[in-house]
């Protein structure tokens, strides 16, 4: 199980606490049930965005400086 932190608007937090109390659930159980519900009614869609892959590498030509010069200057 993952432990995480989220920021929740005060009003939503208060409503969720009331739901938890009315059902005799913990706040964490209420959040889990809410996430289970929303992910069941709004399943993840496979889109071009979700299928994005890193493009293949391209040859950009030789370096303009010898390796010793560009690696040495980055550590100073």
PDB file of N, H, CA, C and O in Angstrom:
ATOM      1  N   UNK A   1       0.854  -1.173   0.000  1.00  0.00           N
ATOM      2  CA  UNK A   1       0.000   0.000   0.000  1.00  0.00           C
ATOM      3  C   UNK A   1       0.900   1.237   0.000  1.00  0.00           C
ATOM      4  O   UNK A   1       1.948   1.251   0.647  1.00  0.00           O
ATOM      5  N   UNK A   2       0.487   2.268  -0.727  1.00  0.00           N
ATOM      6  H   UNK A   2      -0.364   2.257  -1.252  1.00  0.00           H
ATOM      7  CA  UNK A   2       1.227   3.519  -0.839  1.00  0.00           C
ATOM      8  C   UNK A   2       0.693   4.521   0.168  1.00  0.00           C
ATOM      9  O   UNK A   2      -0.518   4.646   0.350  1.00  0.00           O
ATOM     10  N   UNK A   3       1.596   5.231   0.819  1.00  0.00           N
ATOM     11  H   UNK A   3       2.579   5.130   0.671  1.00  0.00           H
ATOM     12  CA  UNK A   3       1.220   6.324   1.705  1.00  0.00           C
ATOM     13  C   UNK A   3       1.552   7.617   0.970  1.00  0.00           C
ATOM     14  O   UNK A   3       2.657   7.770   0.451  1.00  0.00           O
ATOM     15  N   UNK A   4       0.595   8.554   0.923  1.00  0.00           N
ATOM     16  H   UNK A   4      -0.303   8.430   1.345  1.00  0.00           H
ATOM     17  CA  UNK A   4       0.815   9.790   0.182  1.00  0.00           C
ATOM     18  C   UNK A   4       0.166  10.964   0.902  1.00  0.00           C
ATOM     19  O   UNK A   4      -0.601  10.786   1.848  1.00  0.00           O
ATOM     20  N   UNK A   5       0.486  12.154   0.442  1.00  0.00           N
ATOM     21  H   UNK A   5       1.110  12.299  -0.326  1.00  0.00           H
ATOM     22  CA  UNK A   5      -0.133  13.370   0.967  1.00  0.00           C
ATOM     23  C   UNK A   5      -0.807  14.088  -0.184  1.00  0.00           C
ATOM     24  O   UNK A   5      -0.289  14.120  -1.300  1.00  0.00           O
ATOM     25  N   UNK A   6      -1.972  14.668   0.097  1.00  0.00           N
ATOM     26  H   UNK A   6      -2.393  14.642   1.004  1.00  0.00           H
ATOM     27  CA  UNK A   6      -2.673  15.467  -0.905  1.00  0.00           C
ATOM     28  C   UNK A   6      -3.196  16.734  -0.246  1.00  0.00           C
ATOM     29  O   UNK A   6      -3.407  16.781   0.965  1.00  0.00           O
ATOM     30  N   UNK A   7      -3.398  17.749  -1.056  1.00  0.00           N
ATOM     31  H   UNK A   7      -3.227  17.711  -2.041  1.00  0.00           H
ATOM     32  CA  UNK A   7      -4.022  18.978  -0.564  1.00  0.00           C
ATOM     33  C   UNK A   7      -5.478  18.953  -0.975  1.00  0.00           C
ATOM     34  O   UNK A   7      -5.796  18.748  -2.146  1.00  0.00           O
ATOM     35  N   UNK A   8      -6.363  19.159  -0.015  1.00  0.00           N
ATOM     36  H   UNK A   8      -6.104  19.325   0.937  1.00  0.00           H
ATOM     37  CA  UNK A   8      -7.800  19.095  -0.243  1.00  0.00           C
ATOM     38  C   UNK A   8      -8.413  20.413   0.240  1.00  0.00           C
ATOM     39  O   UNK A   8      -8.102  20.870   1.340  1.00  0.00           O
ATOM     40  N   UNK A   9      -9.272  21.021  -0.566  1.00  0.00           N
ATOM     41  H   UNK A   9      -9.524  20.650  -1.460  1.00  0.00           H
ATOM     42  CA  UNK A   9      -9.950  22.234  -0.098  1.00  0.00           C
ATOM     43  C   UNK A   9     -10.717  21.957   1.199  1.00  0.00           C
ATOM     44  O   UNK A   9     -11.239  20.859   1.396  1.00  0.00           O
ATOM     45  N   UNK A  10     -10.780  22.952   2.073  1.00  0.00           N
ATOM     46  H   UNK A  10     -10.356  23.843   1.913  1.00  0.00           H
ATOM     47  CA  UNK A  10     -11.420  22.784   3.380  1.00  0.00           C
ATOM     48  C   UNK A  10     -12.835  22.216   3.275  1.00  0.00           C
ATOM     49  O   UNK A  10     -13.184  21.290   4.007  1.00  0.00           O
ATOM     50  N   UNK A  11     -13.644  22.758   2.381  1.00  0.00           N
ATOM     51  H   UNK A  11     -13.360  23.510   1.786  1.00  0.00           H
ATOM     52  CA  UNK A  11     -15.028  22.316   2.257  1.00  0.00           C
ATOM     53  C   UNK A  11     -15.122  20.843   1.847  1.00  0.00           C
ATOM     54  O   UNK A  11     -15.939  20.100   2.390  1.00  0.00           O
ATOM     55  N   UNK A  12     -14.300  20.427   0.904  1.00  0.00           N
ATOM     56  H   UNK A  12     -13.637  21.031   0.462  1.00  0.00           H
ATOM     57  CA  UNK A  12     -14.293  19.024   0.481  1.00  0.00           C
ATOM     58  C   UNK A  12     -13.830  18.122   1.619  1.00  0.00           C
ATOM     59  O   UNK A  12     -14.388  17.045   1.831  1.00  0.00           O
ATOM     60  N   UNK A  13     -12.821  18.558   2.341  1.00  0.00           N
ATOM     61  H   UNK A  13     -12.368  19.433   2.170  1.00  0.00           H
ATOM     62  CA  UNK A  13     -12.333  17.791   3.499  1.00  0.00           C
ATOM     63  C   UNK A  13     -13.451  17.613   4.523  1.00  0.00           C
ATOM     64  O   UNK A  13     -13.669  16.513   5.030  1.00  0.00           O
ATOM     65  N   UNK A  14     -14.151  18.693   4.821  1.00  0.00           N
ATOM     66  H   UNK A  14     -13.974  19.587   4.410  1.00  0.00           H
ATOM     67  CA  UNK A  14     -15.232  18.629   5.819  1.00  0.00           C
ATOM     68  C   UNK A  14     -16.351  17.698   5.364  1.00  0.00           C
ATOM     69  O   UNK A  14     -16.875  16.927   6.168  1.00  0.00           O
ATOM     70  N   UNK A  15     -16.721  17.760   4.094  1.00  0.00           N
ATOM     71  H   UNK A  15     -16.295  18.386   3.441  1.00  0.00           H
ATOM     72  CA  UNK A  15     -17.754  16.858   3.577  1.00  0.00           C
ATOM     73  C   UNK A  15     -17.295  15.410   3.641  1.00  0.00           C
ATOM     74  O   UNK A  15     -18.071  14.527   4.005  1.00  0.00           O
ATOM     75  N   UNK A  16     -16.047  15.164   3.292  1.00  0.00           N
ATOM     76  H   UNK A  16     -15.416  15.881   2.996  1.00  0.00           H
ATOM     77  CA  UNK A  16     -15.521  13.792   3.329  1.00  0.00           C
ATOM     78  C   UNK A  16     -15.478  13.268   4.760  1.00  0.00           C
ATOM     79  O   UNK A  16     -15.776  12.097   4.997  1.00  0.00           O
ATOM     80  N   UNK A  17     -15.114  14.115   5.711  1.00  0.00           N
ATOM     81  H   UNK A  17     -14.873  15.066   5.518  1.00  0.00           H
ATOM     82  CA  UNK A  17     -15.109  13.688   7.122  1.00  0.00           C
ATOM     83  C   UNK A  17     -16.522  13.319   7.589  1.00  0.00           C
ATOM     84  O   UNK A  17     -16.702  12.369   8.351  1.00  0.00           O
ATOM     85  N   UNK A  18     -17.529  14.083   7.123  1.00  0.00           N
ATOM     86  H   UNK A  18     -17.383  14.855   6.504  1.00  0.00           H
ATOM     87  CA  UNK A  18     -18.916  13.779   7.489  1.00  0.00           C
ATOM     88  C   UNK A  18     -19.354  12.447   6.882  1.00  0.00           C
ATOM     89  O   UNK A  18     -20.021  11.650   7.541  1.00  0.00           O
ATOM     90  N   UNK A  19     -18.978  12.208   5.628  1.00  0.00           N
ATOM     91  H   UNK A  19     -18.436  12.855   5.092  1.00  0.00           H
ATOM     92  CA  UNK A  19     -19.304  10.926   4.983  1.00  0.00           C
ATOM     93  C   UNK A  19     -18.654   9.785   5.759  1.00  0.00           C
ATOM     94  O   UNK A  19     -19.277   8.753   6.009  1.00  0.00           O
ATOM     95  N   UNK A  20     -17.403   9.983   6.132  1.00  0.00           N
ATOM     96  H   UNK A  20     -16.897  10.821   5.929  1.00  0.00           H
ATOM     97  CA  UNK A  20     -16.688   8.948   6.892  1.00  0.00           C
ATOM     98  C   UNK A  20     -17.411   8.657   8.218  1.00  0.00           C
ATOM     99  O   UNK A  20     -17.625   7.499   8.576  1.00  0.00           O
ATOM    100  N   UNK A  21     -17.778   9.710   8.930  1.00  0.00           N
ATOM    101  H   UNK A  21     -17.604  10.651   8.640  1.00  0.00           H
ATOM    102  CA  UNK A  21     -18.442   9.525  10.221  1.00  0.00           C
ATOM    103  C   UNK A  21     -19.801   8.831  10.062  1.00  0.00           C
ATOM    104  O   UNK A  21     -20.136   7.932  10.833  1.00  0.00           O
ATOM    105  N   UNK A  22     -20.579   9.253   9.059  1.00  0.00           N
ATOM    106  H   UNK A  22     -20.307   9.983   8.433  1.00  0.00           H
ATOM    107  CA  UNK A  22     -21.901   8.664   8.842  1.00  0.00           C
ATOM    108  C   UNK A  22     -21.824   7.174   8.512  1.00  0.00           C
ATOM    109  O   UNK A  22     -22.735   6.415   8.843  1.00  0.00           O
ATOM    110  N   UNK A  23     -20.752   6.762   7.868  1.00  0.00           N
ATOM    111  H   UNK A  23     -20.012   7.378   7.599  1.00  0.00           H
ATOM    112  CA  UNK A  23     -20.598   5.362   7.458  1.00  0.00           C
ATOM    113  C   UNK A  23     -19.693   4.560   8.386  1.00  0.00           C
ATOM    114  O   UNK A  23     -19.447   3.376   8.157  1.00  0.00           O
ATOM    115  N   UNK A  24     -19.200   5.214   9.434  1.00  0.00           N
ATOM    116  H   UNK A  24     -19.400   6.176   9.620  1.00  0.00           H
ATOM    117  CA  UNK A  24     -18.286   4.597  10.390  1.00  0.00           C
ATOM    118  C   UNK A  24     -17.027   4.066   9.698  1.00  0.00           C
ATOM    119  O   UNK A  24     -16.546   2.972   9.992  1.00  0.00           O
ATOM    120  N   UNK A  25     -16.506   4.886   8.761  1.00  0.00           N
ATOM    121  H   UNK A  25     -16.897   5.775   8.522  1.00  0.00           H
ATOM    122  CA  UNK A  25     -15.258   4.595   8.063  1.00  0.00           C
ATOM    123  C   UNK A  25     -14.201   5.569   8.546  1.00  0.00           C
ATOM    124  O   UNK A  25     -14.515   6.635   9.075  1.00  0.00           O
ATOM    125  N   UNK A  26     -12.964   5.199   8.360  1.00  0.00           N
ATOM    126  H   UNK A  26     -12.709   4.333   7.930  1.00  0.00           H
ATOM    127  CA  UNK A  26     -11.886   6.163   8.595  1.00  0.00           C
ATOM    128  C   UNK A  26     -11.856   7.133   7.416  1.00  0.00           C
ATOM    129  O   UNK A  26     -12.433   6.863   6.362  1.00  0.00           O
ATOM    130  N   UNK A  27     -11.185   8.254   7.603  1.00  0.00           N
ATOM    131  H   UNK A  27     -10.716   8.474   8.459  1.00  0.00           H
ATOM    132  CA  UNK A  27     -11.033   9.203   6.502  1.00  0.00           C
ATOM    133  C   UNK A  27     -10.288   8.533   5.347  1.00  0.00           C
ATOM    134  O   UNK A  27     -10.651   8.720   4.185  1.00  0.00           O
ATOM    135  N   UNK A  28      -9.242   7.749   5.661  1.00  0.00           N
ATOM    136  H   UNK A  28      -8.947   7.597   6.604  1.00  0.00           H
ATOM    137  CA  UNK A  28      -8.469   7.056   4.623  1.00  0.00           C
ATOM    138  C   UNK A  28      -9.349   6.098   3.826  1.00  0.00           C
ATOM    139  O   UNK A  28      -9.225   6.015   2.604  1.00  0.00           O
ATOM    140  N   UNK A  29     -10.239   5.372   4.511  1.00  0.00           N
ATOM    141  H   UNK A  29     -10.339   5.439   5.504  1.00  0.00           H
ATOM    142  CA  UNK A  29     -11.147   4.450   3.818  1.00  0.00           C
ATOM    143  C   UNK A  29     -12.083   5.222   2.893  1.00  0.00           C
ATOM    144  O   UNK A  29     -12.376   4.773   1.785  1.00  0.00           O
ATOM    145  N   UNK A  30     -12.545   6.368   3.341  1.00  0.00           N
ATOM    146  H   UNK A  30     -12.307   6.733   4.241  1.00  0.00           H
ATOM    147  CA  UNK A  30     -13.422   7.205   2.519  1.00  0.00           C
ATOM    148  C   UNK A  30     -12.701   7.659   1.258  1.00  0.00           C
ATOM    149  O   UNK A  30     -13.275   7.625   0.169  1.00  0.00           O
ATOM    150  N   UNK A  31     -11.452   8.082   1.396  1.00  0.00           N
ATOM    151  H   UNK A  31     -10.986   8.109   2.281  1.00  0.00           H
ATOM    152  CA  UNK A  31     -10.666   8.516   0.240  1.00  0.00           C
ATOM    153  C   UNK A  31     -10.445   7.341  -0.708  1.00  0.00           C
ATOM    154  O   UNK A  31     -10.606   7.488  -1.920  1.00  0.00           O
ATOM    155  N   UNK A  32     -10.078   6.178  -0.173  1.00  0.00           N
ATOM    156  H   UNK A  32      -9.947   6.058   0.811  1.00  0.00           H
ATOM    157  CA  UNK A  32      -9.875   4.993  -1.025  1.00  0.00           C
ATOM    158  C   UNK A  32     -11.135   4.641  -1.797  1.00  0.00           C
ATOM    159  O   UNK A  32     -11.075   4.362  -2.995  1.00  0.00           O
ATOM    160  N   UNK A  33     -12.281   4.653  -1.115  1.00  0.00           N
ATOM    161  H   UNK A  33     -12.330   4.880  -0.143  1.00  0.00           H
ATOM    162  CA  UNK A  33     -13.542   4.328  -1.784  1.00  0.00           C
ATOM    163  C   UNK A  33     -13.874   5.370  -2.862  1.00  0.00           C
ATOM    164  O   UNK A  33     -14.377   5.031  -3.933  1.00  0.00           O
ATOM    165  N   UNK A  34     -13.589   6.620  -2.566  1.00  0.00           N
ATOM    166  H   UNK A  34     -13.181   6.896  -1.696  1.00  0.00           H
ATOM    167  CA  UNK A  34     -13.823   7.674  -3.557  1.00  0.00           C
ATOM    168  C   UNK A  34     -12.949   7.486  -4.787  1.00  0.00           C
ATOM    169  O   UNK A  34     -13.418   7.659  -5.912  1.00  0.00           O
ATOM    170  N   UNK A  35     -11.698   7.138  -4.587  1.00  0.00           N
ATOM    171  H   UNK A  35     -11.318   6.998  -3.673  1.00  0.00           H
ATOM    172  CA  UNK A  35     -10.798   6.893  -5.712  1.00  0.00           C
ATOM    173  C   UNK A  35     -11.213   5.655  -6.497  1.00  0.00           C
ATOM    174  O   UNK A  35     -11.142   5.642  -7.726  1.00  0.00           O
ATOM    175  N   UNK A  36     -11.646   4.615  -5.787  1.00  0.00           N
ATOM    176  H   UNK A  36     -11.704   4.626  -4.789  1.00  0.00           H
ATOM    177  CA  UNK A  36     -12.134   3.419  -6.477  1.00  0.00           C
ATOM    178  C   UNK A  36     -13.339   3.759  -7.344  1.00  0.00           C
ATOM    179  O   UNK A  36     -13.458   3.282  -8.473  1.00  0.00           O
ATOM    180  N   UNK A  37     -14.232   4.591  -6.807  1.00  0.00           N
ATOM    181  H   UNK A  37     -14.136   4.979  -5.891  1.00  0.00           H
ATOM    182  CA  UNK A  37     -15.426   4.958  -7.560  1.00  0.00           C
ATOM    183  C   UNK A  37     -15.057   5.773  -8.806  1.00  0.00           C
ATOM    184  O   UNK A  37     -15.486   5.439  -9.910  1.00  0.00           O
ATOM    185  N   UNK A  38     -14.281   6.819  -8.640  1.00  0.00           N
ATOM    186  H   UNK A  38     -13.932   7.090  -7.743  1.00  0.00           H
ATOM    187  CA  UNK A  38     -13.987   7.702  -9.775  1.00  0.00           C
ATOM    188  C   UNK A  38     -13.185   6.972 -10.850  1.00  0.00           C
ATOM    189  O   UNK A  38     -13.366   7.236 -12.038  1.00  0.00           O
ATOM    190  N   UNK A  39     -12.311   6.067 -10.452  1.00  0.00           N
ATOM    191  H   UNK A  39     -12.164   5.852  -9.487  1.00  0.00           H
ATOM    192  CA  UNK A  39     -11.547   5.325 -11.460  1.00  0.00           C
ATOM    193  C   UNK A  39     -12.386   4.251 -12.137  1.00  0.00           C
ATOM    194  O   UNK A  39     -12.021   3.784 -13.216  1.00  0.00           O
ATOM    195  N   UNK A  40     -13.502   3.845 -11.530  1.00  0.00           N
ATOM    196  H   UNK A  40     -13.798   4.224 -10.653  1.00  0.00           H
ATOM    197  CA  UNK A  40     -14.382   2.879 -12.202  1.00  0.00           C
ATOM    198  C   UNK A  40     -15.311   3.570 -13.196  1.00  0.00           C
ATOM    199  O   UNK A  40     -15.638   2.998 -14.236  1.00  0.00           O
ATOM    200  N   UNK A  41     -15.737   4.791 -12.887  1.00  0.00           N
ATOM    201  H   UNK A  41     -15.471   5.256 -12.042  1.00  0.00           H
ATOM    202  CA  UNK A  41     -16.638   5.496 -13.805  1.00  0.00           C
ATOM    203  C   UNK A  41     -15.884   6.316 -14.842  1.00  0.00           C
ATOM    204  O   UNK A  41     -16.461   6.689 -15.864  1.00  0.00           O
ATOM    205  N   UNK A  42     -14.618   6.603 -14.606  1.00  0.00           N
ATOM    206  H   UNK A  42     -14.149   6.301 -13.776  1.00  0.00           H
ATOM    207  CA  UNK A  42     -13.778   7.352 -15.550  1.00  0.00           C
ATOM    208  C   UNK A  42     -12.492   6.578 -15.796  1.00  0.00           C
ATOM    209  O   UNK A  42     -11.417   7.030 -15.403  1.00  0.00           O
ATOM    210  N   UNK A  43     -12.585   5.404 -16.448  1.00  0.00           N
ATOM    211  H   UNK A  43     -13.458   5.037 -16.768  1.00  0.00           H
ATOM    212  CA  UNK A  43     -11.382   4.590 -16.654  1.00  0.00           C
ATOM    213  C   UNK A  43     -10.358   5.316 -17.527  1.00  0.00           C
ATOM    214  O   UNK A  43     -10.706   6.194 -18.317  1.00  0.00           O
ATOM    215  N   UNK A  44      -9.120   4.940 -17.373  1.00  0.00           N
ATOM    216  H   UNK A  44      -8.838   4.226 -16.732  1.00  0.00           H
ATOM    217  CA  UNK A  44      -8.031   5.536 -18.134  1.00  0.00           C
ATOM    218  C   UNK A  44      -8.206   5.180 -19.604  1.00  0.00           C
ATOM    219  O   UNK A  44      -8.397   4.015 -19.954  1.00  0.00           O
ATOM    220  N   UNK A  45      -8.139   6.188 -20.450  1.00  0.00           N
ATOM    221  H   UNK A  45      -7.984   7.134 -20.165  1.00  0.00           H
ATOM    222  CA  UNK A  45      -8.263   5.988 -21.889  1.00  0.00           C
ATOM    223  C   UNK A  45      -6.876   5.872 -22.500  1.00  0.00           C
ATOM    224  O   UNK A  45      -5.977   6.637 -22.150  1.00  0.00           O
ATOM    225  N   UNK A  46      -6.699   4.935 -23.398  1.00  0.00           N
ATOM    226  H   UNK A  46      -7.430   4.314 -23.682  1.00  0.00           H
ATOM    227  CA  UNK A  46      -5.456   4.841 -24.156  1.00  0.00           C
ATOM    228  C   UNK A  46      -5.495   5.921 -25.227  1.00  0.00           C
ATOM    229  O   UNK A  46      -6.301   5.849 -26.155  1.00  0.00           O
ATOM    230  N   UNK A  47      -4.651   6.893 -25.106  1.00  0.00           N
ATOM    231  H   UNK A  47      -3.997   6.951 -24.352  1.00  0.00           H
ATOM    232  CA  UNK A  47      -4.606   7.983 -26.076  1.00  0.00           C
ATOM    233  C   UNK A  47      -3.195   8.103 -26.605  1.00  0.00           C
ATOM    234  O   UNK A  47      -2.271   7.451 -26.120  1.00  0.00           O
ATOM    235  N   UNK A  48      -3.049   8.940 -27.598  1.00  0.00           N
ATOM    236  H   UNK A  48      -3.800   9.469 -27.992  1.00  0.00           H
ATOM    237  CA  UNK A  48      -1.708   9.196 -28.132  1.00  0.00           C
ATOM    238  C   UNK A  48      -0.809   9.731 -27.031  1.00  0.00           C
ATOM    239  O   UNK A  48       0.388   9.447 -27.005  1.00  0.00           O
ATOM    240  N   UNK A  49      -1.383  10.500 -26.128  1.00  0.00           N
ATOM    241  H   UNK A  49      -2.355  10.731 -26.149  1.00  0.00           H
ATOM    242  CA  UNK A  49      -0.606  11.055 -25.021  1.00  0.00           C
ATOM    243  C   UNK A  49      -0.070   9.941 -24.115  1.00  0.00           C
ATOM    244  O   UNK A  49       1.073  10.002 -23.662  1.00  0.00           O
ATOM    245  N   UNK A  50      -0.892   8.932 -23.856  1.00  0.00           N
ATOM    246  H   UNK A  50      -1.820   8.882 -24.224  1.00  0.00           H
ATOM    247  CA  UNK A  50      -0.478   7.833 -22.996  1.00  0.00           C
ATOM    248  C   UNK A  50       0.472   6.869 -23.680  1.00  0.00           C
ATOM    249  O   UNK A  50       1.143   6.081 -23.013  1.00  0.00           O
ATOM    250  N   UNK A  51       0.535   6.922 -24.995  1.00  0.00           N
ATOM    251  H   UNK A  51      -0.010   7.562 -25.537  1.00  0.00           H
ATOM    252  CA  UNK A  51       1.379   5.996 -25.752  1.00  0.00           C
ATOM    253  C   UNK A  51       2.651   6.668 -26.261  1.00  0.00           C
ATOM    254  O   UNK A  51       3.359   6.098 -27.091  1.00  0.00           O
ATOM    255  N   UNK A  52       2.944   7.859 -25.778  1.00  0.00           N
ATOM    256  H   UNK A  52       2.369   8.322 -25.103  1.00  0.00           H
ATOM    257  CA  UNK A  52       4.107   8.601 -26.250  1.00  0.00           C
ATOM    258  C   UNK A  52       5.381   7.831 -25.943  1.00  0.00           C
ATOM    259  O   UNK A  52       5.531   7.264 -24.861  1.00  0.00           O
ATOM    260  N   UNK A  53       6.293   7.818 -26.901  1.00  0.00           N
ATOM    261  H   UNK A  53       6.171   8.279 -27.780  1.00  0.00           H
ATOM    262  CA  UNK A  53       7.591   7.174 -26.721  1.00  0.00           C
ATOM    263  C   UNK A  53       8.683   8.156 -27.101  1.00  0.00           C
ATOM    264  O   UNK A  53       8.487   9.030 -27.946  1.00  0.00           O
ATOM    265  N   UNK A  54       9.817   8.001 -26.477  1.00  0.00           N
ATOM    266  H   UNK A  54       9.976   7.291 -25.792  1.00  0.00           H
ATOM    267  CA  UNK A  54      10.970   8.825 -26.787  1.00  0.00           C
ATOM    268  C   UNK A  54      11.359   8.608 -28.243  1.00  0.00           C
ATOM    269  O   UNK A  54      11.487   7.463 -28.677  1.00  0.00           O
ATOM    270  N   UNK A  55      11.552   9.692 -29.013  1.00  0.00           N
ATOM    271  H   UNK A  55      11.449  10.622 -28.661  1.00  0.00           H
ATOM    272  CA  UNK A  55      11.928   9.497 -30.411  1.00  0.00           C
ATOM    273  C   UNK A  55      13.329   8.912 -30.517  1.00  0.00           C
ATOM    274  O   UNK A  55      14.116   9.034 -29.578  1.00  0.00           O
ATOM    275  N   UNK A  56      13.656   8.280 -31.636  1.00  0.00           N
ATOM    276  H   UNK A  56      13.016   8.180 -32.398  1.00  0.00           H
ATOM    277  CA  UNK A  56      14.984   7.692 -31.786  1.00  0.00           C
ATOM    278  C   UNK A  56      16.058   8.774 -31.789  1.00  0.00           C
ATOM    279  O   UNK A  56      15.814   9.909 -32.198  1.00  0.00           O
ATOM    280  N   UNK A  57      17.232   8.411 -31.333  1.00  0.00           N
ATOM    281  H   UNK A  57      17.431   7.489 -31.001  1.00  0.00           H
ATOM    282  CA  UNK A  57      18.357   9.351 -31.285  1.00  0.00           C
ATOM    283  C   UNK A  57      18.780   9.735 -32.703  1.00  0.00           C
ATOM    284  O   UNK A  57      18.666   8.948 -33.643  1.00  0.00           O
ATOM    285  N   UNK A  58      19.266  10.953 -32.823  1.00  0.00           N
ATOM    286  H   UNK A  58      19.359  11.592 -32.060  1.00  0.00           H
ATOM    287  CA  UNK A  58      19.756  11.421 -34.117  1.00  0.00           C
ATOM    288  C   UNK A  58      21.214  11.835 -33.972  1.00  0.00           C
ATOM    289  O   UNK A  58      21.629  12.324 -32.920  1.00  0.00           O
ATOM    290  N   UNK A  59      21.974  11.640 -35.018  1.00  0.00           N
ATOM    291  H   UNK A  59      21.637  11.243 -35.871  1.00  0.00           H
ATOM    292  CA  UNK A  59      23.372  12.060 -35.027  1.00  0.00           C
ATOM    293  C   UNK A  59      23.415  13.569 -35.236  1.00  0.00           C
ATOM    294  O   UNK A  59      22.929  14.075 -36.248  1.00  0.00           O
ATOM    295  N   UNK A  60      23.992  14.282 -34.284  1.00  0.00           N
ATOM    296  H   UNK A  60      24.387  13.871 -33.462  1.00  0.00           H
ATOM    297  CA  UNK A  60      24.064  15.740 -34.359  1.00  0.00           C
ATOM    298  C   UNK A  60      25.436  16.213 -34.832  1.00  0.00           C
ATOM    299  O   UNK A  60      25.733  17.406 -34.782  1.00  0.00           O
ATOM    300  N   UNK A  61      26.250  15.307 -35.277  1.00  0.00           N
ATOM    301  H   UNK A  61      26.009  14.337 -35.318  1.00  0.00           H
ATOM    302  CA  UNK A  61      27.569  15.684 -35.765  1.00  0.00           C
ATOM    303  C   UNK A  61      28.600  15.664 -34.656  1.00  0.00           C
ATOM    304  O   UNK A  61      28.282  15.351 -33.509  1.00  0.00           O
ATOM    305  N   UNK A  62      29.830  15.996 -34.994  1.00  0.00           N
ATOM    306  H   UNK A  62      30.088  16.251 -35.926  1.00  0.00           H
ATOM    307  CA  UNK A  62      30.899  15.962 -33.999  1.00  0.00           C
ATOM    308  C   UNK A  62      30.796  17.137 -33.018  1.00  0.00           C
ATOM    309  O   UNK A  62      30.215  18.178 -33.327  1.00  0.00           O
ATOM    310  N   UNK A  63      31.377  16.941 -31.830  1.00  0.00           N
ATOM    311  H   UNK A  63      31.849  16.096 -31.578  1.00  0.00           H
ATOM    312  CA  UNK A  63      31.461  18.037 -30.864  1.00  0.00           C
ATOM    313  C   UNK A  63      32.404  19.096 -31.398  1.00  0.00           C
ATOM    314  O   UNK A  63      33.354  18.785 -32.117  1.00  0.00           O
ATOM    315  N   UNK A  64      32.148  20.336 -31.053  1.00  0.00           N
ATOM    316  H   UNK A  64      31.376  20.589 -30.469  1.00  0.00           H
ATOM    317  CA  UNK A  64      32.988  21.433 -31.530  1.00  0.00           C
ATOM    318  C   UNK A  64      34.271  21.563 -30.712  1.00  0.00           C
ATOM    319  O   UNK A  64      35.276  22.075 -31.204  1.00  0.00           O
ATOM    320  N   UNK A  65      34.232  21.098 -29.465  1.00  0.00           N
ATOM    321  H   UNK A  65      33.415  20.682 -29.066  1.00  0.00           H
ATOM    322  CA  UNK A  65      35.413  21.148 -28.601  1.00  0.00           C
ATOM    323  C   UNK A  65      35.856  19.728 -28.280  1.00  0.00           C
ATOM    324  O   UNK A  65      35.024  18.822 -28.244  1.00  0.00           O
ATOM    325  N   UNK A  66      37.129  19.516 -28.049  1.00  0.00           N
ATOM    326  H   UNK A  66      37.805  20.252 -28.078  1.00  0.00           H
ATOM    327  CA  UNK A  66      37.568  18.193 -27.590  1.00  0.00           C
ATOM    328  C   UNK A  66      36.912  17.882 -26.233  1.00  0.00           C
ATOM    329  O   UNK A  66      36.641  18.793 -25.451  1.00  0.00           O
ATOM    330  N   UNK A  67      36.665  16.621 -25.964  1.00  0.00           N
ATOM    331  H   UNK A  67      36.885  15.880 -26.600  1.00  0.00           H
ATOM    332  CA  UNK A  67      35.975  16.205 -24.739  1.00  0.00           C
ATOM    333  C   UNK A  67      36.647  16.756 -23.485  1.00  0.00           C
ATOM    334  O   UNK A  67      35.961  17.139 -22.536  1.00  0.00           O
ATOM    335  N   UNK A  68      37.959  16.800 -23.468  1.00  0.00           N
ATOM    336  H   UNK A  68      38.516  16.489 -24.238  1.00  0.00           H
ATOM    337  CA  UNK A  68      38.668  17.278 -22.274  1.00  0.00           C
ATOM    338  C   UNK A  68      38.271  18.712 -21.937  1.00  0.00           C
ATOM    339  O   UNK A  68      38.197  19.063 -20.760  1.00  0.00           O
ATOM    340  N   UNK A  69      38.024  19.517 -22.905  1.00  0.00           N
ATOM    341  H   UNK A  69      38.084  19.231 -23.862  1.00  0.00           H
ATOM    342  CA  UNK A  69      37.688  20.925 -22.664  1.00  0.00           C
ATOM    343  C   UNK A  69      36.257  21.086 -22.142  1.00  0.00           C
ATOM    344  O   UNK A  69      36.036  21.847 -21.201  1.00  0.00           O
ATOM    345  N   UNK A  70      35.287  20.391 -22.729  1.00  0.00           N
ATOM    346  H   UNK A  70      35.466  19.773 -23.493  1.00  0.00           H
ATOM    347  CA  UNK A  70      33.903  20.605 -22.279  1.00  0.00           C
ATOM    348  C   UNK A  70      33.613  19.863 -20.995  1.00  0.00           C
ATOM    349  O   UNK A  70      32.734  20.296 -20.249  1.00  0.00           O
ATOM    350  N   UNK A  71      34.298  18.767 -20.687  1.00  0.00           N
ATOM    351  H   UNK A  71      35.011  18.415 -21.293  1.00  0.00           H
ATOM    352  CA  UNK A  71      34.051  18.097 -19.417  1.00  0.00           C
ATOM    353  C   UNK A  71      34.784  18.795 -18.281  1.00  0.00           C
ATOM    354  O   UNK A  71      34.264  18.835 -17.165  1.00  0.00           O
ATOM    355  N   UNK A  72      35.948  19.337 -18.515  1.00  0.00           N
ATOM    356  H   UNK A  72      36.370  19.305 -19.421  1.00  0.00           H
ATOM    357  CA  UNK A  72      36.696  20.027 -17.475  1.00  0.00           C
ATOM    358  C   UNK A  72      35.999  21.316 -17.065  1.00  0.00           C
ATOM    359  O   UNK A  72      35.962  21.637 -15.877  1.00  0.00           O
ATOM    360  N   UNK A  73      35.454  22.052 -17.997  1.00  0.00           N
ATOM    361  H   UNK A  73      35.483  21.791 -18.962  1.00  0.00           H
ATOM    362  CA  UNK A  73      34.809  23.339 -17.683  1.00  0.00           C
ATOM    363  C   UNK A  73      33.514  23.181 -16.902  1.00  0.00           C
ATOM    364  O   UNK A  73      33.103  24.106 -16.202  1.00  0.00           O
ATOM    365  N   UNK A  74      32.871  22.041 -17.008  1.00  0.00           N
ATOM    366  H   UNK A  74      33.205  21.290 -17.577  1.00  0.00           H
ATOM    367  CA  UNK A  74      31.592  21.857 -16.304  1.00  0.00           C
ATOM    368  C   UNK A  74      31.793  21.567 -14.816  1.00  0.00           C
ATOM    369  O   UNK A  74      30.837  21.650 -14.044  1.00  0.00           O
ATOM    370  N   UNK A  75      33.013  21.229 -14.400  1.00  0.00           N
ATOM    371  H   UNK A  75      33.789  21.161 -15.027  1.00  0.00           H
ATOM    372  CA  UNK A  75      33.261  20.900 -12.992  1.00  0.00           C
ATOM    373  C   UNK A  75      33.913  22.046 -12.234  1.00  0.00           C
ATOM    374  O   UNK A  75      34.204  21.903 -11.046  1.00  0.00           O
ATOM    375  N   UNK A  76      34.146  23.159 -12.875  1.00  0.00           N
ATOM    376  H   UNK A  76      33.910  23.275 -13.840  1.00  0.00           H
ATOM    377  CA  UNK A  76      34.810  24.280 -12.199  1.00  0.00           C
ATOM    378  C   UNK A  76      33.841  25.206 -11.540  1.00  0.00           C
ATOM    379  O   UNK A  76      34.249  26.195 -10.931  1.00  0.00           O
TER     380      UNK A  76
END
